[in-house]
Amino acid sequence: QVQLVESGGGSVQAGGSLRLSCATSGSTYGHYCMGWFRQAPGKEREGVAAIYIVDGSTNYADSVKGRFTISQDNAKNTLYLQMNNLKPEDTAMYYCAAASYVDYWCTIRPDFPYWGQGTQVTVSS
């Protein structure tokens, strides 16, 4: 049983920053691919960023590239998403996810099997 718990969401003004955290626990062994996704009301879920923790390789959605940074602290079993220069269109519920995909297949694909409960991010103009 893999458990993921997000935190760090909140309300900020455009141009501000937030750092989201995802604490992992349970049977996470072998789940070396982790990602962040988001979903706004009335919109489809979209991938934001993914990281293959074996080699640290990452990939990002074009909409957040250069503003968001995904990272992972293996010692703390925690996934992070540093969000800078936030925009109103970044407003969404943010979810962390884990999977066993390896290397090339560790991307912001929609079929991650394990998900957290989400943390709300609201960016005002």
C-alpha atoms as one frame of an Amber mdcrd trajectory, in Angstrom:
protein
   0.000   0.000   0.000   1.531   3.266  -1.183   0.471   6.442   0.570   1.133
   9.978  -0.586   0.177  13.111   1.303   0.490  16.548  -0.271   0.948  19.789
   1.608   2.059  23.355   0.994  -0.852  24.630  -1.041  -2.428  27.983  -0.396
  -3.506  31.285  -1.860  -0.966  33.672  -3.343  -0.889  36.646  -5.655   0.345
  36.395  -9.213   4.109  36.408  -9.315   4.396  34.730  -5.954   5.872  31.369
  -5.061   4.817  28.189  -3.323   6.578  24.965  -2.503   4.486  21.827  -2.496
   5.557  18.711  -0.643   4.473  15.119  -0.990   5.345  12.778   1.844   5.493
   9.151   0.793   5.098   6.058   2.915   4.086   2.438   2.691   5.247   0.091
  -0.043   7.051   2.604  -2.230   9.933   0.324  -3.127  10.371   0.111  -6.875
   8.271   3.203  -7.547  11.082   5.318  -8.912   8.909   7.524 -11.069   7.092
  10.346  -9.344   5.123  13.234 -10.683   2.904  16.211 -10.067  -0.442  16.710
 -11.758  -3.115  19.338 -11.468  -6.779  19.723 -12.203  -8.868  22.874 -12.292
 -12.679  22.812 -12.006 -14.245  21.829 -15.301 -10.915  20.937 -16.859  -9.086
  17.710 -17.505  -6.246  16.621 -15.304  -2.897  17.607 -16.742   0.611  16.515
 -16.041   2.903  19.167 -14.606   6.237  17.498 -13.961   7.804  14.092 -13.448
  11.090  12.863 -12.055  12.861   9.535 -12.399  14.580   9.381  -9.051  17.178
   6.826 -10.141  19.084   9.386 -12.189  17.210  12.586 -11.403  15.972  13.127
 -14.929  12.909  15.339 -15.203  10.347  16.513 -17.685   7.843  19.348 -17.539
   4.741  20.578 -19.218   5.487  23.474 -21.534   3.172  25.698 -19.523   5.352
  25.478 -16.409   8.813  25.009 -17.872  11.228  27.540 -16.461   8.933  28.374
 -13.542   8.432  25.072 -11.733  11.051  22.658 -10.456  10.408  19.092  -9.363
  12.815  17.456  -6.948  12.989  14.540  -4.568  14.694  13.998  -1.234  15.225
  10.276  -0.868  16.379  10.570   2.739  13.117  12.258   3.688  10.956  10.235
   1.305   9.516  13.487   0.069   8.719  14.871  -3.359   8.720  18.628  -3.929
   7.396  21.059  -6.471   8.865  24.536  -6.297   6.543  26.925  -8.084   7.794
  30.396  -8.946   6.231  33.282 -10.834   2.791  31.819 -10.325   0.017  32.820
 -12.677  -3.776  32.745 -12.237  -3.944  29.891 -14.738  -1.888  27.798 -12.320
  -4.885  27.699  -9.988  -5.840  24.053  -9.498  -5.819  21.112  -7.170  -2.333
  19.652  -7.264  -1.703  15.946  -6.843   1.448  13.945  -6.463   1.705  10.487
  -7.960   4.011   7.477  -8.008   4.640   4.686 -10.487   7.110   1.959 -11.414
   7.844   3.330 -14.892  11.551   3.434 -15.686  13.812   5.816 -17.626  12.190
   6.834 -20.921   8.748   5.793 -19.723   8.840   8.064 -16.671   6.925  11.012
 -18.040   3.835  13.011 -17.152   1.629  10.256 -18.507  -1.940   9.989 -17.181
  -1.843   6.405 -15.899   0.110   6.714 -12.649  -1.388   4.102 -10.310  -0.857
   5.850  -6.977  -2.181   9.278  -6.054  -2.383  11.602  -3.089  -5.472  13.477
  -1.969  -4.343  16.786  -3.405  -3.562  20.270  -2.156  -5.269  23.403  -3.425
  -3.296  26.192  -5.072  -5.065  29.457  -5.775  -3.353  32.310  -7.586  -5.100
  35.666  -7.672  -4.503  38.414 -10.199
